[in-house]
């Protein structure tokens, strides 16, 4: 029973490693936003081109 408590205390004292996942998540979010903006720009240009024809 004492070893279970020691393991539990050791797990509670460790801090989660969030810096790597956070930076990767921010990079993926930024890429997603850029792709969405690029896609919408192409869509608007396509609509404008069809209206002019």
Beta strands, then each sheet from edge to edge (+ up, - down):
end
